[in-house]
Amino acid sequence: MEYLKLVGLYEELSKTTKKLEKAHILAEFIKNLKLNEIDDIMCLITASIFPLYDKRKIGFSDRLVLKAINKSSGIKTEDIEKLWSKLGGLGDVAEKLLEGKHQKTLSSESLTIKKVLENLRKLAELEGQGTVDKKVNLISELLANAKPNEAKFILRTVLGELRVGIAEGIIKDALAEAYDLDPNSIKKAMDLALDYSDIISLAKEGTILEAKIKVGRPLKVMLAILALDIDEGFEALGLPLQLEYKLDGFRVTIHRKGNEIKLFTRKLEEVSKQFPDVIEAVKKYVKGDDFILDGEVVAFDHKSGKYLPFQVISQRIRRKYDILESVKKFPVELNLFDILYYEGKNYMDSAFKERRELLTKIINEKPGIIKLTSHLVTDDLTKAKEFYHDALSKGLEGIMLKNLNSPYKPGRYVNGWMKLKPVLEPLDLVIVSAEYGEGKRASWLTSFTIACNTKEGLKEIGKVSTGVKEKDFEVTYSSLTKLLKPLIISQEGKAVKLKPKIIIEVGYEEIQISKNYDSGFALRFPKFMRLRNLEKNIKDINTIEDVKRIYDQQKGKNN
Ligand code: AMP
């Protein structure tokens, strides 16, 4: 298929911000494709270049793109940079430049999807000397044959940001519409991280979906929702429940098929080579030779018998050479907490307590090498609190709370797992802009950009959209919208700029360095806690210095 056809789809998708419309446009496009064409198209539409289970990266930076534009157009780097700061994206720059060179490109061959993907995928394979030039050549070759709009999207793909607003939910809805399938079956198949053609065929078969787990191919892991305290977990998850230590290592799923054992991270990257010790432990101490296990690998100090923080183990994840030396230097303990598949049977739909029972049967624990996560099954709040404090006093991150009857569901689910850890002090921040919601929330402002104080004025630090209730609470979307509407300075689409008046208290899990906001920081998982207007003036809100202080504290804690 010609790449230009796909570019037509991108352009159509860019014309609307409505998710439903996007899903419909995508559905119309894929409905006419052959099943075997879909995989390549999806690799491009998601800008991932590779299938869901293949996490190779193409490693291309803005600088390399600049070089490629320079090479294919002959235009000086300074001039490209000037246009870049004017247009904001390098894809747009290439489009503009090529528009000026129309005749030349008309004579060249037209680009196919196959050719574009072929060159992009080669980028991931290059290593060693001369890599930079080879990478630049691969892209400039494409640009030399590209029409202006093709060039724009090739470069956006290379930089991993298509800006056509396609997220997983839209793909799911589009597949459902195109093939007349149940969106839930598609979601399940997508969680197994297969090829899209497999996802479609599987979703067509409906119920036998679960039987299709492939040992050796990574799948998405189950995650937890944040609990503010143990009581919340007790209420949400049913009693008794299982508490476990929350360890600060890295998540690993372990696949064994015969003699082959593979380890994957939560982002589906394979790390088998880096952890021969973990593989050895699995071989020696786990019964069976056909299974998928889930757990956490934690750095472990044999002398003190204590766990070490994530930073220690991260050195092993990145290590490419001298693996054996790093195995000795940074020993690890494998803590297992779940099992998804065993000897031909898929256990993802079995209750958690059954899975844990099976796990207990097949693991021969060797403290310091391999064990089941420390746990407590209880319905007693006092005992649960003791368990939590015990975990914290051992220097652990916190605890997990798990519903004993829950299936294993990839992603974050209500009624499945919750995590509890000490929260950092909340911040008082002011709302500077907001966005109207979608669907039944279209008349409410539902997403709020928040800012802190700095010497140069207010600077943004994140967007809050959770924590506000829909009805029957003191602060609802509707009441907040009422407060904010008189403060609107301007509106563009669904986004409104606001006079900074409304101060809110915001909870969050972590502060990160970020380019997305002009403060240079971003709050991870920000959550609206309460209105602060009665007590506070703008000059009293938290400052960038406060943010830096908490950031440093949190870094210290992690070290
Ligand atoms: P978070 O990254 O804060 O969302 O917490 C989820 C992560 O906690 C998981 O991806 C695991 O890596 C980690 N974790 C540590 N201990 C456990 C445990 N006992 N059960 C499940 N996940 C755990």
Residues whose N, C-alpha, C, O or C-beta is under 5 A from the ligand:
A	BS01	AMP	A224 E244 Y245 K246 L247 F250 R251 E296 F337 T373 M400
